[in-house]
Structure formats: structure tokens, C-alpha cells
Amino acid sequence: MHTINADLHCHSTVSDGTLEPEALAARAARNGVQLWALTDHDEVGGQARAAAAARAQGLDYLTGVEVSVTFAGVSVHVVGLGFDPADARLREGLARTRDGRGERAHQIAAELAKAGIDGAYEGALAHAGNPRMIARTHFARFLVDAGVCADTDQVFRRYLVEGKPGYVPHRWAALGDAVRWIVDAGGVAVVAHPGRCRFTPTEEYALFSEFAAHGGRGVEVVTGSHTPAEYAKYADVAQEFGLLASRGSDFHAPAESRIDLGTLPPLPPPLTPVWAELQHRVQRA
């Protein structure tokens, strides 16, 4: 189970990726992925296409989504795997979570205009394959195209994080709600790339305690956002809280993502991979 090349975190044009679900499936197959999940932000509209593309490429498939959550005033992401994408409560919850993205986008554009950057909303919208899912990543791509910054990493550092000119906070779903939507739809909830959250040790312990209390079952250990030291740290967290371990590149775009689909190291034993308990939910090639 540990040697399966599973990539259970990536994004398509349905949210803030640059490739269509079909192109992602083809890329995953070329890179040797055996078990794949498309996990667009707060949106399951690409699931049918992704599952069909996976079958065409000979990939086993798990349904996926990445839900935006606010915990202790910080944005946290929870990946759902192996759920029923037609579940009404899940879809209603995701729709509520998506509400406000448009308003936030206009606010980001207004803040950037104050910093002397005009036309940001229209520029970002041109990069959004799904206008309902306009996000900071789309603004970052516009600012690179406009020559304001050299790459999207530089955009985030200079403009789109707290304390910078283009940062606008947003209140996302509650942690317990996000976990229950996933679990009630038959899936497993996983804390995504926890190393990105920059919590204090006390805050991080509170996050995982509450997550587990709500029925959360997994944590991303090996992910494109983690360093090798963080692989080891979150392997320990998985064991401390009795969580399943997940693996995913968090791939968004060929020109932007640090890690390509399917190229991460395997999960370290003795962790239990999340896919070991989702075999009944895998859509076989």
C-alpha cells in the first residue's frame, strides 16, 4: 500500500488550476500515477469529467474536493476523498462556501488599485476558467502577465498575504461543518498541507484535536507544500492523533507548481495510507 503512486491533491480549471481535468489525468498517467483524485477548491463540478478521464487513462480514481475553512482566524484547507459528489448537503455547503468569492475579488482589485495597479479584477477574471471560482491565484497570474512581478510566488509575498496591499480576508466554512459534509457524503476528511498554516504548537494541537473530534480521519504527510522535515513532523502527528496519512502534489500549473503530479516520495511506514481504508470507494480503471 505504501508504494502505490497515489496523488490525491491537484487542481483543474474548474477552480484555480490551468489544465482541464482531462489534461491532468493524462499528465498523471505519464508520470506513473496509479491512484488519482482531482480536488478543486470548494467545487465538485469537475468530478464526472475527471473520473471519465481517469478510466480512459487507466487510472484508479477517488472523488475529491478541497474545502476552505477558517480556524482560529486562519485559512485552513480540508481535503475530502471518496465521497458521493451528488450528496445534496455537501453540494449546498460548498455553494455557501463559494459565496463571497466575487465580492472578495472586487475588494482585492480595489486594494490593488490603491497600490497603483488598475484593471486587476478584469485581468484576474480572464485567467479564471470558472468565473464563480475567481481567487487570489488568478490575481497572481494577472500580475505576472502585467509585468508587476516575476512569478506568482513573488506576487503572494508582495501583495496577497496578510499585511500586504492586496490582502483581503474571507470567512470560510467552519471546521466542523466541512468535516461533516464530507463524512456524511461517505468520504474521509483530511487536513491539507498543515505545514502551510504557521500555527503555534498550541494552535496546531487544537486544530487536530477539534478535527478528530468532528470525525476527521486523515492528514497530508507527503505533499508539495512540505519539506522533508515536515514529512517527518506530520508523520508523527498522524501517529499521535491516530490519523490516516495522505499524499498529494497540490499541482496547479506546469509553470507554477514546485512538485509535478506523481513525483513525490512514498509515504513512510508504519503510517496507514488513507487509500487503504477507501478501497470500497475507488473507481477502478
Helices and strands as residue ranges (DSSP letters): E 6-7, H 21-30, E 35-36, H 47-57, E 60-61, E 64-71, E 74-81, H 88-98, H 101-114, H 120-125, G 131-133, H 136-145, H 152-155, I 156-160, E 173-174, H 175-184, E 188-191, G 194-196, H 201-213, E 218-223, H 228-241, E 244-248, G 274-277, G 279-281
